[in-house]
Amino acid sequence: MKFSKNTYDVLKWVAQFLLPAAGTLYFALASIWNLPHGEQVVGTITAVDTFLGVLLGISSNTYYKDLKNL
């Protein structure tokens, strides 16, 4: 599995910045404003972020293996 450069860059930004920031924001606001299911929402965001990180790692490894074989 190998993503295009543009797809990889966007997904990496989502995984490194957007999802962790969204999870932190919801967790903080849930405790301040008594929003529902804070732990479940943050747990879900964390699980998706971890899965995305694994996919990005696989894509990166495939890319570098392909470079070595050139």
PDB file of N, H, CA, C and O in Angstrom:
ATOM      1  N   MET A   1       0.857  -1.174   0.000  1.00  0.00           N
ATOM      2  CA  MET A   1       0.000   0.000   0.000  1.00  0.00           C
ATOM      3  C   MET A   1       0.896   1.227   0.000  1.00  0.00           C
ATOM      4  O   MET A   1       1.786   1.370   0.839  1.00  0.00           O
ATOM      5  N   LYS A   2       0.643   2.110  -0.958  1.00  0.00           N
ATOM      6  H   LYS A   2      -0.080   1.994  -1.640  1.00  0.00           H
ATOM      7  CA  LYS A   2       1.426   3.338  -1.026  1.00  0.00           C
ATOM      8  C   LYS A   2       0.500   4.471  -1.456  1.00  0.00           C
ATOM      9  O   LYS A   2      -0.157   4.377  -2.493  1.00  0.00           O
ATOM     10  N   PHE A   3       0.444   5.547  -0.657  1.00  0.00           N
ATOM     11  H   PHE A   3       0.978   5.623   0.185  1.00  0.00           H
ATOM     12  CA  PHE A   3      -0.359   6.718  -0.983  1.00  0.00           C
ATOM     13  C   PHE A   3       0.427   7.642  -1.908  1.00  0.00           C
ATOM     14  O   PHE A   3       1.658   7.626  -1.916  1.00  0.00           O
ATOM     15  N   SER A   4      -0.297   8.450  -2.690  1.00  0.00           N
ATOM     16  H   SER A   4      -1.296   8.463  -2.683  1.00  0.00           H
ATOM     17  CA  SER A   4       0.378   9.492  -3.461  1.00  0.00           C
ATOM     18  C   SER A   4       0.960  10.513  -2.490  1.00  0.00           C
ATOM     19  O   SER A   4       0.563  10.568  -1.326  1.00  0.00           O
ATOM     20  N   LYS A   5       1.893  11.313  -2.968  1.00  0.00           N
ATOM     21  H   LYS A   5       2.215  11.269  -3.914  1.00  0.00           H
ATOM     22  CA  LYS A   5       2.539  12.302  -2.085  1.00  0.00           C
ATOM     23  C   LYS A   5       1.520  13.251  -1.476  1.00  0.00           C
ATOM     24  O   LYS A   5       1.576  13.537  -0.280  1.00  0.00           O
ATOM     25  N   ASN A   6       0.584  13.745  -2.292  1.00  0.00           N
ATOM     26  H   ASN A   6       0.539  13.513  -3.264  1.00  0.00           H
ATOM     27  CA  ASN A   6      -0.408  14.689  -1.793  1.00  0.00           C
ATOM     28  C   ASN A   6      -1.312  14.038  -0.740  1.00  0.00           C
ATOM     29  O   ASN A   6      -1.572  14.625   0.310  1.00  0.00           O
ATOM     30  N   THR A   7      -1.785  12.827  -1.028  1.00  0.00           N
ATOM     31  H   THR A   7      -1.573  12.350  -1.881  1.00  0.00           H
ATOM     32  CA  THR A   7      -2.640  12.117  -0.075  1.00  0.00           C
ATOM     33  C   THR A   7      -1.885  11.852   1.214  1.00  0.00           C
ATOM     34  O   THR A   7      -2.419  12.060   2.303  1.00  0.00           O
ATOM     35  N   TYR A   8      -0.648  11.394   1.097  1.00  0.00           N
ATOM     36  H   TYR A   8      -0.215  11.224   0.212  1.00  0.00           H
ATOM     37  CA  TYR A   8       0.180  11.121   2.272  1.00  0.00           C
ATOM     38  C   TYR A   8       0.353  12.376   3.125  1.00  0.00           C
ATOM     39  O   TYR A   8       0.199  12.329   4.345  1.00  0.00           O
ATOM     40  N   ASP A   9       0.672  13.494   2.480  1.00  0.00           N
ATOM     41  H   ASP A   9       0.797  13.531   1.488  1.00  0.00           H
ATOM     42  CA  ASP A   9       0.891  14.745   3.215  1.00  0.00           C
ATOM     43  C   ASP A   9      -0.369  15.196   3.948  1.00  0.00           C
ATOM     44  O   ASP A   9      -0.299  15.638   5.094  1.00  0.00           O
ATOM     45  N   VAL A  10      -1.522  15.084   3.286  1.00  0.00           N
ATOM     46  H   VAL A  10      -1.580  14.724   2.355  1.00  0.00           H
ATOM     47  CA  VAL A  10      -2.784  15.494   3.923  1.00  0.00           C
ATOM     48  C   VAL A  10      -3.107  14.574   5.092  1.00  0.00           C
ATOM     49  O   VAL A  10      -3.448  15.043   6.178  1.00  0.00           O
ATOM     50  N   LEU A  11      -3.001  13.263   4.873  1.00  0.00           N
ATOM     51  H   LEU A  11      -2.724  12.882   3.991  1.00  0.00           H
ATOM     52  CA  LEU A  11      -3.312  12.314   5.953  1.00  0.00           C
ATOM     53  C   LEU A  11      -2.339  12.452   7.119  1.00  0.00           C
ATOM     54  O   LEU A  11      -2.731  12.295   8.276  1.00  0.00           O
ATOM     55  N   LYS A  12      -1.090  12.740   6.825  1.00  0.00           N
ATOM     56  H   LYS A  12      -0.772  12.868   5.886  1.00  0.00           H
ATOM     57  CA  LYS A  12      -0.108  12.936   7.891  1.00  0.00           C
ATOM     58  C   LYS A  12      -0.466  14.164   8.729  1.00  0.00           C
ATOM     59  O   LYS A  12      -0.365  14.131   9.955  1.00  0.00           O
ATOM     60  N   TRP A  13      -0.886  15.249   8.068  1.00  0.00           N
ATOM     61  H   TRP A  13      -0.968  15.275   7.072  1.00  0.00           H
ATOM     62  CA  TRP A  13      -1.294  16.454   8.795  1.00  0.00           C
ATOM     63  C   TRP A  13      -2.524  16.159   9.662  1.00  0.00           C
ATOM     64  O   TRP A  13      -2.604  16.601  10.808  1.00  0.00           O
ATOM     65  N   VAL A  14      -3.466  15.422   9.111  1.00  0.00           N
ATOM     66  H   VAL A  14      -3.402  15.064   8.179  1.00  0.00           H
ATOM     67  CA  VAL A  14      -4.666  15.053   9.872  1.00  0.00           C
ATOM     68  C   VAL A  14      -4.277  14.235  11.094  1.00  0.00           C
ATOM     69  O   VAL A  14      -4.772  14.485  12.193  1.00  0.00           O
ATOM     70  N   ALA A  15      -3.384  13.252  10.906  1.00  0.00           N
ATOM     71  H   ALA A  15      -2.982  13.049  10.013  1.00  0.00           H
ATOM     72  CA  ALA A  15      -2.992  12.370  12.000  1.00  0.00           C
ATOM     73  C   ALA A  15      -2.137  13.071  13.054  1.00  0.00           C
ATOM     74  O   ALA A  15      -2.252  12.780  14.245  1.00  0.00           O
ATOM     75  N   GLN A  16      -1.287  13.985  12.620  1.00  0.00           N
ATOM     76  H   GLN A  16      -1.193  14.221  11.653  1.00  0.00           H
ATOM     77  CA  GLN A  16      -0.381  14.638  13.567  1.00  0.00           C
ATOM     78  C   GLN A  16      -0.980  15.849  14.265  1.00  0.00           C
ATOM     79  O   GLN A  16      -0.621  16.149  15.404  1.00  0.00           O
ATOM     80  N   PHE A  17      -1.889  16.545  13.592  1.00  0.00           N
ATOM     81  H   PHE A  17      -2.181  16.301  12.667  1.00  0.00           H
ATOM     82  CA  PHE A  17      -2.376  17.799  14.153  1.00  0.00           C
ATOM     83  C   PHE A  17      -3.885  17.840  14.369  1.00  0.00           C
ATOM     84  O   PHE A  17      -4.342  18.138  15.472  1.00  0.00           O
ATOM     85  N   LEU A  18      -4.654  17.546  13.339  1.00  0.00           N
ATOM     86  H   LEU A  18      -4.283  17.304  12.443  1.00  0.00           H
ATOM     87  CA  LEU A  18      -6.099  17.731  13.417  1.00  0.00           C
ATOM     88  C   LEU A  18      -6.771  16.810  14.436  1.00  0.00           C
ATOM     89  O   LEU A  18      -7.488  17.289  15.316  1.00  0.00           O
ATOM     90  N   LEU A  19      -6.553  15.504  14.333  1.00  0.00           N
ATOM     91  H   LEU A  19      -5.971  15.116  13.619  1.00  0.00           H
ATOM     92  CA  LEU A  19      -7.231  14.579  15.234  1.00  0.00           C
ATOM     93  C   LEU A  19      -6.803  14.750  16.699  1.00  0.00           C
ATOM     94  O   LEU A  19      -7.667  14.775  17.575  1.00  0.00           O
ATOM     95  N   PRO A  20      -5.499  14.867  16.994  1.00  0.00           N
ATOM     96  CA  PRO A  20      -5.142  15.105  18.402  1.00  0.00           C
ATOM     97  C   PRO A  20      -5.719  16.418  18.953  1.00  0.00           C
ATOM     98  O   PRO A  20      -6.155  16.479  20.103  1.00  0.00           O
ATOM     99  N   ALA A  21      -5.715  17.460  18.124  1.00  0.00           N
ATOM    100  H   ALA A  21      -5.360  17.411  17.191  1.00  0.00           H
ATOM    101  CA  ALA A  21      -6.273  18.741  18.575  1.00  0.00           C
ATOM    102  C   ALA A  21      -7.777  18.631  18.794  1.00  0.00           C
ATOM    103  O   ALA A  21      -8.298  19.152  19.780  1.00  0.00           O
ATOM    104  N   ALA A  22      -8.476  17.960  17.890  1.00  0.00           N
ATOM    105  H   ALA A  22      -8.053  17.536  17.089  1.00  0.00           H
ATOM    106  CA  ALA A  22      -9.927  17.792  18.041  1.00  0.00           C
ATOM    107  C   ALA A  22     -10.263  16.978  19.276  1.00  0.00           C
ATOM    108  O   ALA A  22     -11.201  17.307  20.003  1.00  0.00           O
ATOM    109  N   GLY A  23      -9.505  15.919  19.519  1.00  0.00           N
ATOM    110  H   GLY A  23      -8.743  15.651  18.928  1.00  0.00           H
ATOM    111  CA  GLY A  23      -9.733  15.104  20.714  1.00  0.00           C
ATOM    112  C   GLY A  23      -9.504  15.884  21.995  1.00  0.00           C
ATOM    113  O   GLY A  23     -10.287  15.789  22.940  1.00  0.00           O
ATOM    114  N   THR A  24      -8.437  16.648  22.023  1.00  0.00           N
ATOM    115  H   THR A  24      -7.800  16.726  21.256  1.00  0.00           H
ATOM    116  CA  THR A  24      -8.132  17.468  23.201  1.00  0.00           C
ATOM    117  C   THR A  24      -9.205  18.527  23.420  1.00  0.00           C
ATOM    118  O   THR A  24      -9.648  18.752  24.546  1.00  0.00           O
ATOM    119  N   LEU A  25      -9.615  19.168  22.342  1.00  0.00           N
ATOM    120  H   LEU A  25      -9.255  18.985  21.427  1.00  0.00           H
ATOM    121  CA  LEU A  25     -10.645  20.198  22.446  1.00  0.00           C
ATOM    122  C   LEU A  25     -11.957  19.621  22.973  1.00  0.00           C
ATOM    123  O   LEU A  25     -12.566  20.189  23.880  1.00  0.00           O
ATOM    124  N   TYR A  26     -12.393  18.496  22.409  1.00  0.00           N
ATOM    125  H   TYR A  26     -11.898  18.035  21.672  1.00  0.00           H
ATOM    126  CA  TYR A  26     -13.659  17.916  22.865  1.00  0.00           C
ATOM    127  C   TYR A  26     -13.565  17.477  24.319  1.00  0.00           C
ATOM    128  O   TYR A  26     -14.497  17.684  25.095  1.00  0.00           O
ATOM    129  N   PHE A  27     -12.443  16.873  24.687  1.00  0.00           N
ATOM    130  H   PHE A  27     -11.686  16.705  24.056  1.00  0.00           H
ATOM    131  CA  PHE A  27     -12.290  16.420  26.067  1.00  0.00           C
ATOM    132  C   PHE A  27     -12.358  17.589  27.044  1.00  0.00           C
ATOM    133  O   PHE A  27     -13.007  17.500  28.087  1.00  0.00           O
ATOM    134  N   ALA A  28     -11.682  18.691  26.697  1.00  0.00           N
ATOM    135  H   ALA A  28     -11.155  18.763  25.850  1.00  0.00           H
ATOM    136  CA  ALA A  28     -11.704  19.871  27.572  1.00  0.00           C
ATOM    137  C   ALA A  28     -13.097  20.482  27.639  1.00  0.00           C
ATOM    138  O   ALA A  28     -13.580  20.806  28.724  1.00  0.00           O
ATOM    139  N   LEU A  29     -13.741  20.640  26.492  1.00  0.00           N
ATOM    140  H   LEU A  29     -13.348  20.376  25.611  1.00  0.00           H
ATOM    141  CA  LEU A  29     -15.074  21.249  26.479  1.00  0.00           C
ATOM    142  C   LEU A  29     -16.132  20.347  27.103  1.00  0.00           C
ATOM    143  O   LEU A  29     -17.088  20.831  27.709  1.00  0.00           O
ATOM    144  N   ALA A  30     -15.964  19.047  26.955  1.00  0.00           N
ATOM    145  H   ALA A  30     -15.188  18.654  26.463  1.00  0.00           H
ATOM    146  CA  ALA A  30     -16.930  18.121  27.545  1.00  0.00           C
ATOM    147  C   ALA A  30     -16.941  18.244  29.057  1.00  0.00           C
ATOM    148  O   ALA A  30     -18.001  18.170  29.679  1.00  0.00           O
ATOM    149  N   SER A  31     -15.774  18.430  29.655  1.00  0.00           N
ATOM    150  H   SER A  31     -14.912  18.489  29.150  1.00  0.00           H
ATOM    151  CA  SER A  31     -15.738  18.559  31.109  1.00  0.00           C
ATOM    152  C   SER A  31     -16.219  19.933  31.578  1.00  0.00           C
ATOM    153  O   SER A  31     -16.807  20.051  32.653  1.00  0.00           O
ATOM    154  N   ILE A  32     -15.974  20.960  30.784  1.00  0.00           N
ATOM    155  H   ILE A  32     -15.496  20.864  29.911  1.00  0.00           H
ATOM    156  CA  ILE A  32     -16.420  22.312  31.158  1.00  0.00           C
ATOM    157  C   ILE A  32     -17.921  22.476  30.965  1.00  0.00           C
ATOM    158  O   ILE A  32     -18.605  23.025  31.829  1.00  0.00           O
ATOM    159  N   TRP A  33     -18.436  22.001  29.829  1.00  0.00           N
ATOM    160  H   TRP A  33     -17.880  21.555  29.128  1.00  0.00           H
ATOM    161  CA  TRP A  33     -19.830  22.234  29.451  1.00  0.00           C
ATOM    162  C   TRP A  33     -20.719  21.005  29.627  1.00  0.00           C
ATOM    163  O   TRP A  33     -21.874  21.008  29.202  1.00  0.00           O
ATOM    164  N   ASN A  34     -20.189  19.960  30.249  1.00  0.00           N
ATOM    165  H   ASN A  34     -19.250  19.958  30.595  1.00  0.00           H
ATOM    166  CA  ASN A  34     -20.951  18.720  30.454  1.00  0.00           C
ATOM    167  C   ASN A  34     -21.490  18.147  29.149  1.00  0.00           C
ATOM    168  O   ASN A  34     -22.643  17.720  29.078  1.00  0.00           O
ATOM    169  N   LEU A  35     -20.646  18.141  28.113  1.00  0.00           N
ATOM    170  H   LEU A  35     -19.710  18.487  28.171  1.00  0.00           H
ATOM    171  CA  LEU A  35     -21.029  17.539  26.841  1.00  0.00           C
ATOM    172  C   LEU A  35     -21.041  16.016  26.995  1.00  0.00           C
ATOM    173  O   LEU A  35     -20.294  15.472  27.809  1.00  0.00           O
ATOM    174  N   PRO A  36     -21.872  15.336  26.229  1.00  0.00           N
ATOM    175  CA  PRO A  36     -22.028  13.890  26.428  1.00  0.00           C
ATOM    176  C   PRO A  36     -20.847  13.075  25.891  1.00  0.00           C
ATOM    177  O   PRO A  36     -20.190  13.456  24.922  1.00  0.00           O
ATOM    178  N   HIS A  37     -20.606  11.958  26.545  1.00  0.00           N
ATOM    179  H   HIS A  37     -21.140  11.648  27.332  1.00  0.00           H
ATOM    180  CA  HIS A  37     -19.707  10.901  26.059  1.00  0.00           C
ATOM    181  C   HIS A  37     -18.291  11.370  25.766  1.00  0.00           C
ATOM    182  O   HIS A  37     -17.717  11.001  24.742  1.00  0.00           O
ATOM    183  N   GLY A  38     -17.729  12.170  26.641  1.00  0.00           N
ATOM    184  H   GLY A  38     -18.196  12.471  27.473  1.00  0.00           H
ATOM    185  CA  GLY A  38     -16.376  12.687  26.429  1.00  0.00           C
ATOM    186  C   GLY A  38     -15.342  11.596  26.230  1.00  0.00           C
ATOM    187  O   GLY A  38     -14.545  11.657  25.294  1.00  0.00           O
ATOM    188  N   GLU A  39     -15.348  10.602  27.099  1.00  0.00           N
ATOM    189  H   GLU A  39     -15.996  10.552  27.860  1.00  0.00           H
ATOM    190  CA  GLU A  39     -14.354   9.528  26.989  1.00  0.00           C
ATOM    191  C   GLU A  39     -14.556   8.697  25.727  1.00  0.00           C
ATOM    192  O   GLU A  39     -13.587   8.291  25.086  1.00  0.00           O
ATOM    193  N   GLN A  40     -15.800   8.448  25.375  1.00  0.00           N
ATOM    194  H   GLN A  40     -16.587   8.778  25.896  1.00  0.00           H
ATOM    195  CA  GLN A  40     -16.076   7.646  24.180  1.00  0.00           C
ATOM    196  C   GLN A  40     -15.651   8.386  22.905  1.00  0.00           C
ATOM    197  O   GLN A  40     -15.069   7.792  21.998  1.00  0.00           O
ATOM    198  N   VAL A  41     -15.946   9.678  22.850  1.00  0.00           N
ATOM    199  H   VAL A  41     -16.418  10.161  23.588  1.00  0.00           H
ATOM    200  CA  VAL A  41     -15.575  10.467  21.669  1.00  0.00           C
ATOM    201  C   VAL A  41     -14.057  10.529  21.540  1.00  0.00           C
ATOM    202  O   VAL A  41     -13.514  10.306  20.458  1.00  0.00           O
ATOM    203  N   VAL A  42     -13.379  10.829  22.628  1.00  0.00           N
ATOM    204  H   VAL A  42     -13.820  11.011  23.507  1.00  0.00           H
ATOM    205  CA  VAL A  42     -11.918  10.932  22.586  1.00  0.00           C
ATOM    206  C   VAL A  42     -11.294   9.562  22.314  1.00  0.00           C
ATOM    207  O   VAL A  42     -10.311   9.467  21.580  1.00  0.00           O
ATOM    208  N   GLY A  43     -11.848   8.522  22.888  1.00  0.00           N
ATOM    209  H   GLY A  43     -12.647   8.599  23.485  1.00  0.00           H
ATOM    210  CA  GLY A  43     -11.358   7.170  22.613  1.00  0.00           C
ATOM    211  C   GLY A  43     -11.501   6.811  21.147  1.00  0.00           C
ATOM    212  O   GLY A  43     -10.606   6.196  20.567  1.00  0.00           O
ATOM    213  N   THR A  44     -12.614   7.186  20.546  1.00  0.00           N
ATOM    214  H   THR A  44     -13.341   7.686  21.017  1.00  0.00           H
ATOM    215  CA  THR A  44     -12.830   6.920  19.127  1.00  0.00           C
ATOM    216  C   THR A  44     -11.849   7.702  18.268  1.00  0.00           C
ATOM    217  O   THR A  44     -11.275   7.153  17.328  1.00  0.00           O
ATOM    218  N   ILE A  45     -11.654   8.967  18.578  1.00  0.00           N
ATOM    219  H   ILE A  45     -12.121   9.412  19.342  1.00  0.00           H
ATOM    220  CA  ILE A  45     -10.698   9.792  17.824  1.00  0.00           C
ATOM    221  C   ILE A  45      -9.295   9.211  17.946  1.00  0.00           C
ATOM    222  O   ILE A  45      -8.553   9.171  16.964  1.00  0.00           O
ATOM    223  N   THR A  46      -8.930   8.765  19.129  1.00  0.00           N
ATOM    224  H   THR A  46      -9.533   8.796  19.926  1.00  0.00           H
ATOM    225  CA  THR A  46      -7.606   8.186  19.347  1.00  0.00           C
ATOM    226  C   THR A  46      -7.443   6.890  18.564  1.00  0.00           C
ATOM    227  O   THR A  46      -6.386   6.648  17.981  1.00  0.00           O
ATOM    228  N   ALA A  47      -8.477   6.057  18.546  1.00  0.00           N
ATOM    229  H   ALA A  47      -9.335   6.253  19.020  1.00  0.00           H
ATOM    230  CA  ALA A  47      -8.410   4.800  17.793  1.00  0.00           C
ATOM    231  C   ALA A  47      -8.259   5.064  16.296  1.00  0.00           C
ATOM    232  O   ALA A  47      -7.457   4.410  15.629  1.00  0.00           O
ATOM    233  N   VAL A  48      -9.019   6.011  15.767  1.00  0.00           N
ATOM    234  H   VAL A  48      -9.671   6.543  16.309  1.00  0.00           H
ATOM    235  CA  VAL A  48      -8.922   6.363  14.345  1.00  0.00           C
ATOM    236  C   VAL A  48      -7.539   6.927  14.048  1.00  0.00           C
ATOM    237  O   VAL A  48      -6.942   6.592  13.025  1.00  0.00           O
ATOM    238  N   ASP A  49      -7.028   7.772  14.922  1.00  0.00           N
ATOM    239  H   ASP A  49      -7.513   8.044  15.753  1.00  0.00           H
ATOM    240  CA  ASP A  49      -5.712   8.369  14.728  1.00  0.00           C
ATOM    241  C   ASP A  49      -4.621   7.298  14.746  1.00  0.00           C
ATOM    242  O   ASP A  49      -3.697   7.348  13.935  1.00  0.00           O
ATOM    243  N   THR A  50      -4.716   6.347  15.644  1.00  0.00           N
ATOM    244  H   THR A  50      -5.468   6.306  16.303  1.00  0.00           H
ATOM    245  CA  THR A  50      -3.733   5.260  15.706  1.00  0.00           C
ATOM    246  C   THR A  50      -3.770   4.423  14.436  1.00  0.00           C
ATOM    247  O   THR A  50      -2.725   4.089  13.879  1.00  0.00           O
ATOM    248  N   PHE A  51      -4.973   4.084  13.976  1.00  0.00           N
ATOM    249  H   PHE A  51      -5.822   4.356  14.429  1.00  0.00           H
ATOM    250  CA  PHE A  51      -5.126   3.318  12.748  1.00  0.00           C
ATOM    251  C   PHE A  51      -4.536   4.074  11.556  1.00  0.00           C
ATOM    252  O   PHE A  51      -3.846   3.489  10.721  1.00  0.00           O
ATOM    253  N   LEU A  52      -4.810   5.361  11.486  1.00  0.00           N
ATOM    254  H   LEU A  52      -5.370   5.835  12.165  1.00  0.00           H
ATOM    255  CA  LEU A  52      -4.275   6.192  10.409  1.00  0.00           C
ATOM    256  C   LEU A  52      -2.750   6.235  10.470  1.00  0.00           C
ATOM    257  O   LEU A  52      -2.084   6.191   9.436  1.00  0.00           O
ATOM    258  N   GLY A  53      -2.205   6.319  11.664  1.00  0.00           N
ATOM    259  H   GLY A  53      -2.746   6.355  12.504  1.00  0.00           H
ATOM    260  CA  GLY A  53      -0.746   6.300  11.822  1.00  0.00           C
ATOM    261  C   GLY A  53      -0.129   5.010  11.317  1.00  0.00           C
ATOM    262  O   GLY A  53       0.941   5.027  10.709  1.00  0.00           O
ATOM    263  N   VAL A  54      -0.798   3.891  11.566  1.00  0.00           N
ATOM    264  H   VAL A  54      -1.668   3.878  12.060  1.00  0.00           H
ATOM    265  CA  VAL A  54      -0.302   2.607  11.069  1.00  0.00           C
ATOM    266  C   VAL A  54      -0.335   2.581   9.540  1.00  0.00           C
ATOM    267  O   VAL A  54       0.627   2.145   8.908  1.00  0.00           O
ATOM    268  N   LEU A  55      -1.434   3.045   8.945  1.00  0.00           N
ATOM    269  H   LEU A  55      -2.216   3.399   9.458  1.00  0.00           H
ATOM    270  CA  LEU A  55      -1.521   3.088   7.482  1.00  0.00           C
ATOM    271  C   LEU A  55      -0.422   3.968   6.888  1.00  0.00           C
ATOM    272  O   LEU A  55       0.178   3.618   5.871  1.00  0.00           O
ATOM    273  N   LEU A  56      -0.163   5.102   7.521  1.00  0.00           N
ATOM    274  H   LEU A  56      -0.650   5.386   8.347  1.00  0.00           H
ATOM    275  CA  LEU A  56       0.895   5.993   7.038  1.00  0.00           C
ATOM    276  C   LEU A  56       2.270   5.340   7.179  1.00  0.00           C
ATOM    277  O   LEU A  56       3.132   5.504   6.315  1.00  0.00           O
ATOM    278  N   GLY A  57       2.469   4.609   8.258  1.00  0.00           N
ATOM    279  H   GLY A  57       1.770   4.476   8.960  1.00  0.00           H
ATOM    280  CA  GLY A  57       3.733   3.901   8.443  1.00  0.00           C
ATOM    281  C   GLY A  57       3.943   2.840   7.379  1.00  0.00           C
ATOM    282  O   GLY A  57       5.047   2.696   6.856  1.00  0.00           O
ATOM    283  N   ILE A  58       2.892   2.096   7.053  1.00  0.00           N
ATOM    284  H   ILE A  58       1.995   2.213   7.479  1.00  0.00           H
ATOM    285  CA  ILE A  58       2.982   1.082   6.002  1.00  0.00           C
ATOM    286  C   ILE A  58       3.287   1.740   4.660  1.00  0.00           C
ATOM    287  O   ILE A  58       4.135   1.257   3.909  1.00  0.00           O
ATOM    288  N   SER A  59       2.602   2.838   4.359  1.00  0.00           N
ATOM    289  H   SER A  59       1.913   3.230   4.970  1.00  0.00           H
ATOM    290  CA  SER A  59       2.833   3.551   3.111  1.00  0.00           C
ATOM    291  C   SER A  59       4.271   4.057   3.030  1.00  0.00           C
ATOM    292  O   SER A  59       4.916   3.941   1.988  1.00  0.00           O
ATOM    293  N   SER A  60       4.768   4.612   4.120  1.00  0.00           N
ATOM    294  H   SER A  60       4.244   4.706   4.967  1.00  0.00           H
ATOM    295  CA  SER A  60       6.137   5.126   4.152  1.00  0.00           C
ATOM    296  C   SER A  60       7.149   4.000   3.953  1.00  0.00           C
ATOM    297  O   SER A  60       8.103   4.155   3.191  1.00  0.00           O
ATOM    298  N   ASN A  61       6.951   2.877   4.627  1.00  0.00           N
ATOM    299  H   ASN A  61       6.176   2.752   5.246  1.00  0.00           H
ATOM    300  CA  ASN A  61       7.865   1.743   4.466  1.00  0.00           C
ATOM    301  C   ASN A  61       7.858   1.225   3.036  1.00  0.00           C
ATOM    302  O   ASN A  61       8.911   0.896   2.489  1.00  0.00           O
ATOM    303  N   THR A  62       6.684   1.150   2.429  1.00  0.00           N
ATOM    304  H   THR A  62       5.828   1.417   2.873  1.00  0.00           H
ATOM    305  CA  THR A  62       6.583   0.696   1.048  1.00  0.00           C
ATOM    306  C   THR A  62       7.323   1.649   0.114  1.00  0.00           C
ATOM    307  O   THR A  62       8.031   1.217  -0.796  1.00  0.00           O
ATOM    308  N   TYR A  63       7.153   2.935   0.345  1.00  0.00           N
ATOM    309  H   TYR A  63       6.578   3.286   1.084  1.00  0.00           H
ATOM    310  CA  TYR A  63       7.828   3.944  -0.476  1.00  0.00           C
ATOM    311  C   TYR A  63       9.343   3.782  -0.402  1.00  0.00           C
ATOM    312  O   TYR A  63      10.011   3.780  -1.436  1.00  0.00           O
ATOM    313  N   TYR A  64       9.898   3.645   0.810  1.00  0.00           N
ATOM    314  H   TYR A  64       9.355   3.646   1.650  1.00  0.00           H
ATOM    315  CA  TYR A  64      11.336   3.544   0.961  1.00  0.00           C
ATOM    316  C   TYR A  64      11.883   2.212   0.459  1.00  0.00           C
ATOM    317  O   TYR A  64      13.012   2.158  -0.029  1.00  0.00           O
ATOM    318  N   LYS A  65      11.106   1.138   0.570  1.00  0.00           N
ATOM    319  H   LYS A  65      10.189   1.182   0.967  1.00  0.00           H
ATOM    320  CA  LYS A  65      11.531  -0.139  -0.002  1.00  0.00           C
ATOM    321  C   LYS A  65      11.597  -0.040  -1.517  1.00  0.00           C
ATOM    322  O   LYS A  65      12.522  -0.564  -2.138  1.00  0.00           O
ATOM    323  N   ASP A  66      10.616   0.633  -2.115  1.00  0.00           N
ATOM    324  H   ASP A  66       9.865   1.059  -1.611  1.00  0.00           H
ATOM    325  CA  ASP A  66      10.619   0.826  -3.558  1.00  0.00           C
ATOM    326  C   ASP A  66      11.833   1.643  -4.005  1.00  0.00           C
ATOM    327  O   ASP A  66      12.413   1.366  -5.055  1.00  0.00           O
ATOM    328  N   LEU A  67      12.218   2.641  -3.218  1.00  0.00           N
ATOM    329  H   LEU A  67      11.747   2.866  -2.365  1.00  0.00           H
ATOM    330  CA  LEU A  67      13.404   3.445  -3.557  1.00  0.00           C
ATOM    331  C   LEU A  67      14.680   2.607  -3.501  1.00  0.00           C
ATOM    332  O   LEU A  67      15.565   2.758  -4.344  1.00  0.00           O
ATOM    333  N   LYS A  68      14.771   1.731  -2.514  1.00  0.00           N
ATOM    334  H   LYS A  68      14.053   1.609  -1.829  1.00  0.00           H
ATOM    335  CA  LYS A  68      15.959   0.882  -2.377  1.00  0.00           C
ATOM    336  C   LYS A  68      16.095  -0.078  -3.546  1.00  0.00           C
ATOM    337  O   LYS A  68      17.207  -0.442  -3.929  1.00  0.00           O
ATOM    338  N   ASN A  69      14.964  -0.492  -4.117  1.00  0.00           N
ATOM    339  H   ASN A  69      14.061  -0.196  -3.806  1.00  0.00           H
ATOM    340  CA  ASN A  69      14.992  -1.481  -5.188  1.00  0.00           C
ATOM    341  C   ASN A  69      15.195  -0.863  -6.568  1.00  0.00           C
ATOM    342  O   ASN A  69      15.243  -1.581  -7.567  1.00  0.00           O
ATOM    343  N   LEU A  70      15.316   0.459  -6.631  1.00  0.00           N
ATOM    344  H   LEU A  70      15.277   1.043  -5.820  1.00  0.00           H
ATOM    345  CA  LEU A  70      15.527   1.087  -7.951  1.00  0.00           C
ATOM    346  C   LEU A  70      16.928   0.920  -8.440  1.00  0.00           C
ATOM    347  O   LEU A  70      17.262   1.390  -9.528  1.00  0.00           O
TER     348      LEU A  70
END
